[in-house]
């Protein structure tokens, strides 16, 4: 595979499947990631967090699994207990018994096949350093440096990532009600990509980002109207919960 940066420069846009094909399969599970790959997405996105015993899992939060889980959070659970949870039954009977995947499961799935956007969540009890070190070591171990983009709402984490591995692309996700420009955030963090919700796009925002050499990405692009908005602003990375639908819409537009 060519590097993610080379791919982005060679194409007008690319499709990023948010938590996999999360509109058609339970989010952040292997079936959702496989459906995104089968649909022809260029990238899958996942969230990562540490368990209480220091393992990296690819999951956002447990709110959909609360009935089975009580009120605990991922950082309060061991990997063994976390993987006892049914991560698919809430979506449909078809996916009952699916488990929360480990990050290495995702790396094995995507290697030499598709690009990967990893969103880092802020960790409790000083776990950020542990998470970053483990993540970077794992990326090197699997040899997927050129397939990965790391993103976060927490800009200090991005700055630390760039400090440790300067060649790794990082993306700053727009914080709600934070009106700093992409160019200013780029100077602060070294971010290569600026990501916002589709309804936050504006001429001023996009012009500032592209004028600073920062790629634009947008998420929640699930309808034809959303897609038209993203294309109007020449958004590079199109984040969607329905990659198959958006890819079909793009084929129709061509």
N, C-alpha and C positions, 0 to 999 in steps of 0.2 A: 504493500500500500504506500501511496505517497503521503507525505505529512499532512496533517490537518490544515496547516497554514497554506501549503501549496494547493490543496484542494479548494480552500476558500477563495484564493486568488484567481483560480481557474474557472470558477462558477459564479453565476449571478446570485445564487442562494443555495441553501441546503436545508433539509428537513430534519429537525431534532424532535424525537419522540419523548414527550414529557412523562417521566416515570415508566417508560415503555409505551406501548399502545394502551394507555390507561383508560381510554374510553371504551375499549372492547375486551379488556382483561384486567384482573386485579392489579393495581398499581405496584410498581417496584417488585414484581415477581418474575421468575424466569419465563412463564408463558407470555407476559406482557412484553418482555424484551424480545422474545422470539417472534411474536407477531409483528413487532416493529421492523425487525430485520426482514421478515418475509414480505412485508408491505413495500419494501424498498426505501425505507428511511436511511438517511446518511449518517445519523447520529442517534444514540439513545442517551437519555438523561436519567441519572439516579441520585439519590441523597445518601450520605453516609453518616453513621454515628458509631460511637463506641459503646459496647456493652459494659456492665459493671466489672467484668473480668478482662476488659481490654481487647475485645475482639471487634473488628470493623464489620458492621452489617450494612447492607444496602437497603435502607428503608427510611421513610420520612418520619412517621410517628404512629402511635398505636390507637388513635382515636376511633378508627373503624373496628378495632378489635377489643374495645373496652369491655364488652359484655363477658368475654372470655378471660379478660386480663385484669379486671378490677380497675384501679386508678394508677397503676405503675407506669413508668416511662422506660424507654429503652436503656438509658444509662443506669437504671435501678435493677436491671435484670441480667442474670448470667446468660451466656449464649445457650447453654443447655435448656434453660427454662423458656427462653425466647423462642427457640425453634420447636417448642411443643405447641405453639399457637398456630391456629389455622389462619393463614393469611389470604385465603382465596374464597372461602365459603360465603363471606359477606357479599361478594360480588354476584356469584351464582353457584348453583349446585355443581355445575360442570368443573369448577375450580376448587372444590372442597379438598382439604388436605395439603394445599400448597404451603410451603414454608418460606419464612423470611430468608433471603439469600445472604451469604457472606460475600464480601467484596471479591475474593478470588474466584468465586463462581461467575461473577460478571466478567472479570478479566479473561477467564478461559473462554467464555462465550464470544467476546468481541474481538479477540486477538486476530489481526489480519483480515477482519471482516467488515468492521464498522467503527466509526469514531464514537467516543464516549465523553459526555459532559458529567462531571462529578460535582455535585453541590455539597459543600461542607457546612454542616450545622455547627453552631457554637456549642461547645461541650461544657459540661458542668465540672466543678472541682478540679480545674486546671488541666483538663484532658486535651486541650487544643494542641499542645506540644507533642504529646504522645500520639495523637491522631495524625498530625502532619508528618512526623518522623516515620511512622509505620506506613502511611500512604506512599510517601516518596520512595521508601525502600522497596515496597511492593511493586510500584510502577517500574523501577529499575530491574527488579527480579524478573518481571514478565516481559520486559523489553518493549513496552508500549508507549514510550515517551511521546512519540509522534502521533499517537492516536487519541491523546487525552487533552481535555480542557478542564481546568478546575475553576469553579465559580463559587461565590459566596456573597451574602449580604454584609458580611463582617470583613471590612476592608483591611484590618490589621492582619488577618490571616493570609490575605492575598499578598501583602507586602512581605510577610515571612516566607511564603512559598517562593516568591521571586528571589528572595535573598538566598535561599537554599538551592534552588534550581532555576537559574535565570532563563534557560531556554524553554521552560514549560509555559505554555499559554495559560493565562488566567483571565477570568471574566468577573467584572464587578456587576452585581445585580442591584438595580436601583432600589434604594431604601424609600419606602413611602414617606412623603412630605420632606424628603431631603432634596433640596433644590441646587445642590452643587452640580456644576456642569460635568459632562464626561471628560472633558480635557483636564479639568482640575483634579478629578478622581484618578485619571491616568497619571498625572504628575505625582500624586500622593502614593499610588500603589504599583505603578508600572503595568496596569492592566492592559491587555491586548483587545479585550471585548467589553462592550457595555450592553447590559441586558435590561429590558424593562417590559412591562405589560403592554399589550398592543394598544390599549386605550391611553397610554402615557406618551405615545409617539407624537412628535411635533417637528415642524421644519427647523426650529431653533435647536432642538436636542440633537437631531440627526446631523445637521450641518456642523455643529460643534464637535461631535464625535468623529465624523469622517474627515474633518479638517485637521484633526489631531492624529490621523492614521489609526483610529480605533474602529474595529468592526462593530456593527450594530446587530443585536439579536432582540427578538421579542417573543413573548410567550402568550398563552391563551388564544392561539390562532386556530379556532375550531370550526369556523363557518366561512362561507364565501365572502361575506362582508369583511370579516377579520382579515382574510387573505388579501383582499383588494387593498385594505388599509396598509398592510405590511409591504406589499409590492409598490404602492404609491410612494412610500418613504425609502424604497430600495434597501429594505432590511435584508441582511445577509443570512442570518440564522432564524429559521421559522420554527418556533416551538409549538407543538400541538399535542393534544391528547388523542387525536384521530389521524395518524400519519397516512393511512390508506385513503381516507376521504380527501385530505389536502393534496396528496399526490395525484389523485384522479382529477381534482379541480384544476390543478396546474396543467395536466395533459390536455384538458378541454380548452384552457385559455390559449395554449400553443396552437 
